Amino acid sequence: MNIQDRLQLLYTLEQAAYELVQKISDELPKGTKVRVREMNYFSGKIEEHVLTVNKVTYYESELSIQCESDDGLISYYGTDVDIEVIK
């Protein structure tokens, strides 16, 4: 594979990533309630939080889901989050 082939492949992958992020953003519009499970690094226990999505962004090949708790705490999650929409 030559450099031009690699560049074309990278472009194709980036386009696919943007399309996936758009679909994720459509599924998580601002105001969506979600349940997030994450490990508390101090206790080692899995905790569940009900949060509200503020926005979904994709910058420098990193997905970021910004959520806010009822008490105003802002949290950011990436692709490694255990998240589900509360219907």
C-alpha positions in Angstrom: 0.0 0.0 0.0 1.5 3.3 -1.0 1.1 6.7 0.7 -1.8 7.8 -1.6 -3.7 4.6 -0.7 -3.1 5.2 3.0 -4.3 8.8 2.8 -7.4 7.7 0.9 -8.1 5.0 3.5 -7.6 7.5 6.4 -10.0 9.9 4.7 -12.6 7.2 4.3 -12.3 6.2 7.9 -12.6 9.8 9.1 -15.7 10.3 7.0 -17.2 7.1 8.5 -16.4 8.3 12.0 -18.1 11.7 11.4 -21.2 9.9 10.1 -21.3 7.6 13.2 -20.8 10.6 15.5 -23.7 12.3 13.7 -25.9 9.3 14.3 -24.9 9.2 18.0 -25.6 12.9 18.3 -29.0 12.4 16.7 -29.7 9.6 19.3 -28.5 11.8 22.2 -29.9 15.3 21.6 -29.6 17.9 24.3 -31.9 17.2 27.2 -31.8 13.4 26.8 -31.8 11.5 30.1 -29.1 8.8 30.3 -28.0 6.2 32.8 -24.2 6.0 33.1 -22.3 3.2 34.9 -18.7 3.9 35.8 -16.2 2.7 38.4 -15.5 5.0 41.3 -11.7 5.0 41.4 -11.5 5.6 45.1 -13.8 2.7 46.2 -13.5 0.5 43.2 -17.3 0.1 43.0 -19.5 0.5 40.0 -21.8 3.5 40.4 -24.8 4.4 38.4 -25.8 8.0 37.6 -28.8 9.5 35.9 -27.6 12.5 33.9 -28.8 14.9 31.2 -26.9 15.1 27.9 -25.7 18.7 27.1 -23.9 18.0 23.8 -22.0 15.4 21.7 -18.8 16.5 20.0 -16.1 15.0 17.9 -12.7 16.8 18.0 -9.3 15.5 17.0 -10.6 11.9 16.6 -12.1 11.9 20.1 -15.8 11.5 20.9 -17.0 13.5 23.9 -20.5 13.2 25.4 -21.0 16.1 27.9 -23.6 15.4 30.6 -24.8 17.3 33.6 -26.1 16.0 36.9 -29.1 17.4 38.7 -26.8 19.3 41.0 -25.0 20.9 38.1 -21.8 18.8 37.9 -20.5 18.5 34.3 -19.0 15.2 33.2 -17.4 14.1 29.9 -17.6 10.6 28.5 -15.9 9.0 25.5 -16.3 5.7 23.7 -15.5 3.6 26.7 -18.6 4.6 28.7 -21.4 2.2 29.6 -24.4 4.4 28.8 -28.1 3.9 28.0 -30.9 6.2 27.1 -33.7 6.3 29.7 -37.1 6.3 27.9 
